[in-house]
Amino acid sequence: MPVSTSPSSQTLPRNKAGDAVPVAIVLVVASIFAASMLVNYAANPGELWYGLLYDRNTHFGAALKLAVALQNFNAPRFLDLLVAARIWPPVADLCLALVMIIGGIDLRLAVLPSLIGWICTMVLVLLIARRLFSDQWTGNIAGALAVTFALASPAFRLIGADVMLEGPGAGLTAFCLYAYIRARSKNDSKSERWWGILAIALTVLFFEKYNYWLMTALALAIAHFSEDLAGWIKWIRAHAGTVAPGTARAIIRNPFSIVIACLVVLDIVIYASHPATVTALGFHVSVRDAWQDMETAIWAVLFVRAALLWRRHRKSFDTALGFSGRRIFYWHLLPVAISFLFPKRLAGFLWYVGAHWGDQPYRPLNAVSWQWLGFSQGFHVAPWMALLMVGLAVAAALGLSRLTNGARAVFLLAVLSAAAVVLHPNQEWRFQASWIFSVWILAGAGGAMLLSLLTTRLGTFARVALAAAAIVGIAATESRYGWTEVAYAAASHPRPGDPSDLDFANAYLPYVRGAEKVGFLTTLPQTNFYEWTLRENCHCEVRAYVPELEPFQPREQYRSATTAWLMHTPLDVIVVIDAPSYEESDVGKTYDTLLGQIDAIRQDPRFQPVATVPVPSFGATITIFRPRA
């Protein structure tokens, strides 16, 4: 039975109102904040859309494709889009697509899933912090402190009003943590039910974003095994004795093992040599991405072998797993394993959770100071507040043994995720957003433990008054600080006053209405911004066509490639964007070299300009070309 934070602390009688009222208050306050953020965004959506290379263009574009397919009852197209979502799984895009199906295809609804995730995170922060204590009063104080810290975070609030995956990811991660704590609770009569809920939540989180799932699953697994390490060692010893002699030799000689070994060797050879084509019997076969399909084949053979073994030993297998293990295996691990049977999904998963972007300098010590800057001045109103968070979180970590079952999972999620963010070659401040709530929960728990210790000899009224004064004081102090440039940078959010990429769309959209095939020749970065703006405008399946240009090529090469592309691509209208002052550019493509595209169409007699529109915010010019009659 977990003990309270202080052996001599006064425990107030638990009542339902004491549990329900704080949740209702947090829900109302968070909803008011979210409604304000939604109104501000809807009044001027363009403020969010700056940066053609930001992932929000990809996420909104993918959701829009799903929404249009659903709107047109195009089931094959819809299923194909779901299966093709390999690098970024489809849950977030599907949620936004459903929002647009219900509320209409409207750019002003794009941030709604993130806002819902932000609200859920606020409520779950309270629920998780409260569950760390057996005493209701101390738990509510911990929850109130943690929510105060979370609500005051500038960068986290900006992320809650975005189209990125961090907002929904934080909500799902927090729910998995809460479900695990409920499942591990010894005083919860419904704890067994929560194992099934946890398994489903982890499955949804996996299809939300792989790295969120990986850090959460790893933290929960380590917490689960470490909380009863002696029992697990005993279980391993008991079941290790049931392995028949000669099992290893039988596995090596098994035909499945031989096939897998051959496929692994072939996969290594293909990956190392990177052949573009292979000639066999006079036929040229493209094998550019064959290593990805080979990984799927290896997994398929392993899956079949495991399925046969499971069928043979199912009864003993289920008995060894126990109730909680069966829920996790059948409701979580099995769906994930089946998803890897789809072509290239396993390769996409391994690439994404691995150290991609490895071309950047790798300096972990510099990463610590860099991430601290985003943590202290982006996700907190001031460095002193960040130091207070860390100090209170450390106090909670030192008192983990005095908290309830599952508290270790909160600590492990914070520590493992912080380490992963520092060690990852790609340094982005927004990577903190999906797990930073665990630090606030620990800080709230640490603050509640200190308050409980300091007020243990006071009466009930004095304890409540002192705790309320502390919470109000922290909230009032945080409210005095404005949002810094670091806060916007930490959220990858445009700063107030930045020009909007929608200025480009507003210039060319009046000239492309009704066109089914629209081409784009621009000096801007290559992006799907053009396509989603067309689809959002017409609510249809219109495509945006752009020439494929290899990086690090001269202007003349881009001109000839564009000339050939114009010859073989039938188009209704072509949008030409000349933006010399745009700050972002693709790697290996400069403004001067990309002008080769514009040279090509101006020299092509088959097309004529029909309109020229200036875009003053970027010092750009848009010219509309159409084929001559």
C-alpha positions in Angstrom: 0.0 0.0 0.0 1.5 3.3 -1.0 2.1 5.8 1.8 1.5 9.5 1.9 4.2 12.0 1.4 4.7 12.4 5.2 4.2 9.7 7.8 2.6 12.2 10.1 0.6 14.2 7.5 -3.0 14.8 8.1 -5.1 13.0 5.5 -8.4 14.6 4.6 -11.4 12.3 4.0 -11.7 11.4 0.3 -14.9 12.4 -1.5 -16.2 12.4 -5.0 -16.5 16.2 -5.2 -12.8 16.6 -4.3 -12.0 14.5 -7.4 -14.5 15.9 -9.8 -14.4 19.6 -9.1 -10.6 20.1 -9.9 -11.1 18.3 -13.2 -14.1 20.4 -14.1 -12.2 23.6 -13.3 -9.1 22.6 -15.4 -11.4 21.5 -18.2 -13.2 24.8 -18.3 -10.1 27.0 -18.0 -8.2 25.0 -20.7 -11.3 25.2 -23.0 -11.4 28.9 -22.5 -7.7 29.2 -23.4 -8.2 26.9 -26.4 -11.3 28.8 -27.6 -9.3 32.0 -27.5 -6.5 30.5 -29.5 -8.9 29.1 -32.1 -10.6 32.5 -32.5 -7.3 34.3 -32.9 -6.1 31.8 -35.5 -9.4 31.7 -37.4 -9.4 35.5 -37.6 -6.1 35.4 -39.5 -4.9 31.9 -40.6 -2.1 33.4 -42.6 -0.1 34.2 -39.5 0.6 30.5 -39.0 1.6 29.7 -42.6 5.1 30.9 -43.1 7.9 28.6 -44.0 7.3 26.4 -47.0 9.7 23.7 -45.7 7.9 23.3 -42.4 6.2 20.0 -41.8 2.8 21.6 -41.2 2.4 21.9 -45.0 2.9 18.1 -45.3 0.5 17.3 -42.5 -2.3 19.5 -43.7 -1.9 18.4 -47.2 -2.1 14.7 -46.2 -5.2 15.4 -44.1 -6.8 17.3 -47.0 -6.2 14.4 -49.4 -8.0 12.0 -46.9 -10.9 14.5 -46.4 -11.4 14.9 -50.2 -11.4 11.1 -50.7 -13.9 10.7 -47.9 -16.0 13.5 -49.3 -16.1 11.9 -52.7 -16.7 8.4 -51.2 -13.5 7.2 -53.0 -12.8 4.2 -50.8 -9.8 2.9 -52.9 -8.1 6.3 -52.8 -8.8 6.6 -49.1 -7.3 3.2 -48.3 -4.3 3.8 -50.6 -3.5 7.0 -48.7 -3.7 5.2 -45.3 -1.4 2.4 -46.5 1.0 4.9 -48.1 1.5 6.8 -44.9 4.8 5.2 -43.9 7.2 7.9 -42.5 4.4 9.7 -40.7 1.6 7.3 -39.7 -2.0 8.3 -40.5 -3.7 8.9 -37.2 -3.1 12.7 -36.9 -4.0 13.2 -40.6 -7.1 11.1 -40.2 -8.3 13.1 -37.2 -7.9 16.3 -39.1 -9.7 14.9 -42.1 -12.6 13.9 -39.9 -12.7 17.4 -38.5 -13.0 18.8 -42.0 -15.6 16.3 -43.0 -17.8 17.3 -40.1 -17.0 21.1 -40.1 -16.3 21.6 -43.8 -13.0 21.8 -45.7 -11.7 25.0 -44.2 -8.2 26.1 -43.4 -9.6 27.8 -40.2 -10.2 24.3 -38.7 -6.7 23.1 -39.2 -5.6 23.6 -35.6 -8.6 22.0 -34.0 -7.0 18.5 -33.4 -4.0 20.1 -31.8 -6.2 22.3 -29.5 -8.1 19.2 -28.4 -4.8 17.5 -27.7 -3.7 20.5 -25.7 -6.9 20.5 -23.6 -6.6 16.8 -23.0 -3.0 17.2 -21.9 -4.0 19.9 -19.3 -6.6 17.6 -17.8 -4.3 14.5 -17.9 -1.5 16.5 -16.2 -3.9 17.0 -13.3 -5.1 13.4 -13.2 -1.7 11.9 -13.4 -0.2 14.2 -10.7 -3.1 13.4 -8.5 -2.7 9.7 -9.0 0.8 9.8 -7.7 -0.5 10.3 -4.1 -2.8 8.2 -2.0 -3.8 11.3 -0.1 -6.5 13.3 -1.9 -5.5 16.7 -0.6 -1.8 16.3 -1.5 -2.7 14.9 -4.9 -4.9 17.8 -5.8 -2.2 20.3 -4.8 0.3 18.4 -7.0 -2.2 18.5 -9.9 -2.9 22.2 -9.4 0.8 23.1 -9.4 1.5 21.0 -12.4 -1.4 22.4 -14.4 -0.3 26.0 -13.5 3.1 25.3 -14.9 1.7 23.7 -18.0 -0.8 26.5 -18.7 1.9 29.2 -18.4 4.2 27.6 -21.0 4.4 30.0 -24.0 5.9 27.5 -26.5 3.5 24.7 -25.5 0.5 27.0 -26.0 1.8 27.9 -29.4 2.2 24.3 -30.3 -1.4 23.7 -29.1 -2.6 26.0 -31.9 -0.7 24.4 -34.8 -1.1 21.7 -37.4 2.0 19.8 -36.2 1.9 16.5 -34.4 3.3 17.6 -31.0 -0.1 18.7 -29.6 -2.0 15.5 -30.2 1.2 13.5 -29.5 1.5 15.0 -26.0 -2.2 14.2 -25.3 -1.8 10.6 -26.4 1.4 10.1 -24.5 -0.1 11.5 -21.4 -3.1 9.3 -21.7 -0.9 6.2 -22.1 0.9 7.2 -18.9 -2.4 7.7 -17.1 -3.7 4.4 -18.3 -0.6 2.6 -17.1 -0.8 4.2 -13.6 -4.5 3.2 -13.4 -3.6 -0.3 -14.5 -0.9 -0.6 -11.9 -3.1 0.8 -9.1 -3.6 -1.6 -6.3 -6.7 0.2 -5.0 -8.5 0.5 -8.3 -11.2 -2.1 -8.8 -11.1 -1.4 -12.6 -7.3 -1.8 -12.9 -7.6 -4.9 -15.2 -9.8 -3.0 -17.6 -7.1 -0.4 -17.9 -4.6 -2.9 -19.3 -6.8 -3.2 -22.3 -7.2 0.6 -22.6 -3.4 1.0 -22.3 -2.8 -1.5 -25.1 -5.3 0.3 -27.4 -3.8 3.7 -26.5 -0.3 2.6 -27.3 -1.5 1.2 -30.6 -3.0 4.6 -31.5 0.1 6.4 -30.3 2.2 4.1 -32.6 0.2 5.2 -35.6 0.4 8.8 -34.4 4.2 9.1 -34.5 6.8 6.4 -34.1 9.3 8.2 -31.8 6.5 9.3 -29.4 5.5 5.6 -29.1 9.1 4.4 -28.8 10.0 6.6 -25.8 6.6 6.0 -24.1 6.7 2.2 -24.5 10.3 2.1 -23.4 9.6 4.1 -20.3 6.6 2.0 -19.4 8.4 -1.3 -20.0 11.4 -0.3 -17.8 9.1 1.0 -15.1 6.9 -2.2 -15.2 9.8 -4.6 -15.0 11.9 -2.6 -12.5 9.0 -2.2 -10.0 9.0 -6.0 -9.5 12.5 -7.0 -10.6 12.8 -9.9 -8.2 9.5 -11.3 -9.4 10.5 -11.1 -13.1 13.9 -12.8 -12.5 12.0 -15.6 -10.7 9.6 -15.8 -13.7 12.4 -16.0 -16.2 14.2 -18.7 -14.3 11.0 -20.7 -14.0 10.3 -20.6 -17.7 13.9 -20.9 -18.8 13.9 -24.4 -17.4 11.0 -25.4 -19.7 13.2 -24.9 -22.9 14.0 -28.3 -24.3 17.7 -29.3 -24.8 18.9 -28.8 -28.4 16.5 -25.9 -29.1 19.2 -23.6 -30.4 20.4 -26.3 -32.8 16.9 -26.9 -34.0 16.4 -23.2 -34.6 19.6 -23.0 -36.7 18.6 -26.0 -38.8 15.0 -24.9 -39.3 14.2 -24.0 -43.0 12.7 -20.7 -41.8 16.0 -19.7 -40.2 18.0 -20.6 -43.4 15.6 -18.5 -45.5 15.8 -15.6 -43.1 19.7 -15.7 -43.1 19.8 -15.7 -46.9 17.4 -12.7 -47.1 19.4 -10.8 -44.5 22.6 -11.3 -46.5 20.9 -10.3 -49.7 19.4 -7.2 -48.0 22.9 -6.1 -46.8 24.4 -6.6 -50.2 21.6 -4.5 -51.9 21.8 -1.8 -49.3 25.6 -1.6 -49.5 25.8 -1.5 -53.3 22.8 0.6 -54.0 22.1 -0.8 -57.5 19.6 1.2 -59.6 18.7 -1.7 -61.9 19.5 -5.4 -62.3 19.6 -7.2 -65.7 18.2 -10.7 -65.7 17.2 -12.8 -68.8 17.4 -9.7 -70.9 15.1 -7.6 -68.7 16.1 -4.5 -66.7 14.5 -4.6 -63.2 14.5 -1.5 -61.0 15.9 -2.3 -57.6 16.5 1.2 -56.3 14.5 0.7 -53.1 14.6 -3.1 -53.1 16.3 -3.2 -49.6 13.1 -1.8 -48.2 11.0 -4.6 -49.7 13.6 -7.1 -48.6 13.2 -6.0 -45.0 9.4 -6.5 -45.4 10.1 -10.0 -46.7 12.4 -10.8 -43.8 9.7 -9.7 -41.4 7.0 -11.7 -43.2 9.0 -14.9 -42.9 9.6 -14.2 -39.2 5.9 -13.4 -38.7 4.8 -16.7 -40.3 7.3 -18.7 -38.2 6.1 -17.0 -35.0 2.5 -17.6 -36.0 3.1 -21.3 -36.4 4.9 -21.5 -33.0 2.1 -19.5 -31.4 -0.5 -21.9 -32.8 1.4 -24.9 -31.5 2.0 -23.5 -28.0 -0.8 -21.0 -27.6 -2.1 -22.4 -24.3 1.2 -22.3 -22.5 2.1 -19.0 -24.1 -1.1 -17.3 -22.9 -0.6 -18.8 -19.4 2.9 -17.5 -19.2 1.9 -14.0 -20.3 -0.8 -13.6 -17.7 -3.8 -11.2 -18.0 -1.9 -8.0 -18.5 0.6 -9.5 -20.9 -2.2 -11.0 -23.1 -3.8 -7.5 -23.4 -0.6 -5.9 -24.4 0.3 -8.7 -26.8 -3.0 -9.2 -28.6 -4.3 -5.6 -28.5 -1.0 -3.8 -29.1 2.0 -5.8 -30.3 0.1 -7.9 -32.7 -1.5 -5.0 -34.6 1.9 -3.3 -34.8 3.5 -6.5 -36.1 0.8 -6.9 -38.7 1.3 -3.3 -39.9 4.9 -4.1 -40.7 3.7 -6.6 -43.3 2.7 -3.7 -45.5 5.4 -2.8 -48.1 8.1 -0.4 -46.9 6.5 0.4 -43.6 9.1 -1.5 -41.5 11.9 0.3 -43.4 10.2 3.7 -42.9 9.8 2.9 -39.1 13.5 1.9 -38.7 14.7 4.9 -40.7 12.5 7.4 -38.7 13.4 6.1 -35.2 17.1 5.8 -36.2 19.6 8.6 -36.3 18.5 10.1 -39.7 19.8 13.6 -40.6 23.2 12.3 -39.7 25.0 14.8 -41.9 24.7 17.5 -39.2 27.5 18.1 -36.7 27.1 15.8 -33.7 28.0 17.7 -30.5 26.1 16.3 -27.4 27.6 18.9 -25.0 26.6 21.8 -27.2 23.2 20.1 -27.5 22.7 20.3 -23.7 23.1 24.1 -23.6 21.1 24.5 -26.8 18.1 22.4 -25.5 18.3 24.2 -22.1 17.9 27.5 -23.9 14.6 26.3 -25.5 13.5 24.7 -22.2 14.2 27.7 -20.0 13.2 30.6 -22.3 10.8 28.9 -24.7 8.8 26.4 -22.7 9.0 28.5 -19.6 8.5 32.2 -19.1 11.9 32.8 -17.5 15.1 30.8 -16.7 14.4 31.0 -13.0 11.0 29.3 -13.5 12.8 26.5 -15.4 15.3 26.1 -12.5 12.3 25.9 -10.1 10.8 23.2 -12.3 14.0 21.2 -12.3 14.5 21.6 -8.6 10.9 20.5 -7.7 11.2 17.6 -10.2 14.4 16.4 -8.6 12.7 16.6 -5.2 9.9 14.3 -6.5 12.5 11.9 -8.0 14.3 11.6 -4.7 10.9 10.7 -3.1 9.7 8.2 -5.7 9.5 5.5 -3.1 6.9 7.5 -1.2 4.6 7.8 -4.3 2.1 5.4 -5.7 2.7 2.6 -8.2 3.4 4.1 -11.7 5.3 7.2 -10.5 8.5 5.7 -11.8 7.1 5.7 -15.3 6.6 9.5 -15.2 10.2 9.9 -14.1 11.6 7.5 -16.7 9.6 9.2 -19.5 11.1 12.6 -18.6 14.7 11.2 -18.2 14.7 9.0 -21.3 13.1 11.6 -23.5 15.4 14.4 -22.4 18.4 12.1 -23.1 17.0 11.2 -26.6 16.4 14.9 -27.4 20.0 15.8 -26.5 21.6 12.8 -28.3 19.5 13.1 -31.5 21.6 14.6 -34.4 18.7 16.8 -35.4 18.4 19.5 -32.8 14.9 21.0 -32.6 13.4 22.6 -29.6 9.9 21.5 -30.4 11.0 17.9 -29.8 10.5 18.7 -26.1 6.8 19.3 -26.5 5.6 15.7 -26.5 7.0 14.8 -23.1 7.7 18.1 -21.2 4.4 17.6 -19.4 6.1 14.8 -17.4 8.6 17.4 -16.0 5.7 19.6 -14.9 4.0 16.6 -13.3 7.1 15.8 -11.3 7.5 19.4 -10.4 3.9 19.5 -9.2 4.5 16.4 -7.2 7.7 17.8 -5.7 6.0 21.0 -4.8 3.1 19.2 -3.1 5.6 17.0 -1.1 7.4 20.1 0.2 4.1 21.9 1.0 2.8 18.8 2.8 6.1 18.6 4.8 6.0 22.3 5.7 2.3 22.4 6.7 2.0 19.0 8.4 1.5 20.7 11.9 -1.0 23.3 10.6 -4.8 23.0 10.6 -6.8 22.2 7.5 -7.8 25.8 6.8 -4.2 27.0 7.1 -2.9 24.3 4.9 -5.5 25.0 2.1 -4.8 28.8 2.4 -1.0 28.4 2.2 -1.3 26.0 -0.8 -3.7 28.3 -2.6 -1.5 31.3 -2.0 1.5 29.4 -3.4 -0.4 28.4 -6.6 -1.9 31.9 -7.1 1.5 33.5 -6.5 3.2 31.3 -9.1 0.4 32.0 -11.6 0.5 35.8 -11.0 4.3 35.9 -11.3 4.2 33.9 -14.6 1.5 36.2 -16.0 3.8 39.2 -15.8 6.2 37.8 -18.4 5.7 38.3 -22.2 6.5 35.8 -24.9 10.0 35.9 -26.2 11.5 35.2 -29.6 12.8 31.9 -28.2 9.2 30.9 -27.4 8.2 31.2 -31.1 11.4 29.5 -32.2 10.8 26.6 -29.8 7.4 26.0 -31.2 8.6 26.5 -34.8 5.9 29.1 -35.0 6.1 32.3 -37.2 6.6 35.5 -35.2 4.0 38.2 -35.3 4.6 40.4 -38.3 6.2 37.7 -40.5 4.8 37.6 -44.0 2.4 34.8 -44.9 2.9 32.2 -47.5 -0.8 32.5 -48.2 0.0 35.8 -49.9 1.3 33.6 -52.8 -1.9 31.5 -52.8 -4.2 34.5 -52.7 -2.4 35.9 -55.8 -2.6 32.8 -58.0 -5.8 31.1 -56.9 -8.2 33.4 -58.8 -6.5 32.4 -62.0 -6.5 28.6 -61.6 -10.2 28.0 -60.7 -11.6 25.3 -62.9 -8.2 24.0 -64.0 -7.6 20.3 -63.5 -3.8 20.3 -64.3 -1.9 23.2 -62.8 1.9 23.5 -63.2 4.2 25.4 -61.0 7.6 26.9 -61.9 9.0 28.8 -58.9 12.2 29.9 -57.3 10.7 28.9 -54.0 11.5 25.6 -52.2 9.9 22.4 -53.4 6.8 21.8 -51.3 3.3 20.5 -51.4 2.0 23.9 -50.4 0.9 24.6 -53.9 -1.2 21.4 -54.1 -3.0 21.8 -50.8 -3.9 25.4 -51.5 -5.5 24.3 -54.8 -7.4 21.5 -53.0 -8.5 23.6 -50.1 -9.8 26.2 -52.6 -11.8 23.9 -54.8 -12.5 20.9 -52.4 -11.4 18.6 -55.2 -8.7 16.2 -56.3 -6.8 18.8 -58.5 -3.1 18.1 -58.7 -0.1 20.5 -58.8 2.6 19.5 -61.3 6.2 20.5 -60.8 9.3 19.4 -62.7 11.7 17.1 -60.9 15.0 18.9 -60.6 18.2 17.3 -59.2 20.1 19.5 -56.7 23.5 21.1 -57.4 22.8 21.6 -61.1 23.5 24.8 -63.1 20.9 27.1 -64.4 21.2 25.8 -68.0 20.5 22.3 -66.8 17.3 23.4 -65.0 16.3 25.3 -68.2 16.7 22.2 -70.4 15.0 19.9 -67.9 12.0 22.3 -67.6 11.8 22.6 -71.4 11.5 18.8 -71.7 9.0 18.7 -68.9 6.8 21.3 -70.6 6.9 19.2 -73.8 5.6 16.1 -72.1 3.3 17.5 -69.4 -0.2 18.6 -70.7 -1.2 21.5 -68.5 -4.2 23.9 -68.3 -2.4 26.7 -66.6 1.1 27.3 -65.3 1.9 29.5 -62.3 5.4 31.1 -62.4 6.6 32.6 -59.1 9.7 34.8 -59.1 10.6 35.5 -55.4 14.2 36.7 -55.2 14.0 37.7 -51.5 12.4 34.5 -50.1 14.6 33.4 -47.2 14.3 29.6 -47.4 15.7 27.5 -50.2 16.2 23.8 -50.9 19.6 22.3 -50.4 21.5 22.5 -53.6 19.1 24.8 -55.3 19.7 28.6 -55.4 17.6 31.4 -56.7 19.9 32.0 -59.6 19.9 28.4 -60.8 16.1 28.0 -60.3 15.6 30.9 -62.7 16.4 28.4 -65.4 12.7 27.2 -65.1 11.4 30.7 -65.8 13.8 31.1 -68.7 12.4 27.9 -70.2 8.7 29.0 -70.2 9.5 32.5 -71.4 11.3 31.1 -74.4 8.6 28.5 -75.2 6.3 29.8 -77.9 3.6 27.3 -77.0 2.7 29.4 -73.9 1.7 32.9 -73.4 1.5 35.1 -70.2 -2.1 36.2 -69.4 -1.7 37.9 -66.1 1.0 39.3 -63.8 0.4 39.8 -60.1 2.8 41.4 -57.6 3.3 39.9 -54.1 4.7 43.0 -52.2 5.1 41.2 -48.8 7.9 39.0 -50.4 9.0 41.4 -53.2 7.8 38.6 -55.6 6.0 38.5 -58.9 3.6 35.8 -60.1 3.0 35.4 -63.8 0.2 33.2 -65.1 0.9 31.3 -68.4 -1.6 29.4 -70.5 -1.2 27.3 -73.6 -1.8 29.2 -76.9 -4.9 28.3 -78.7 
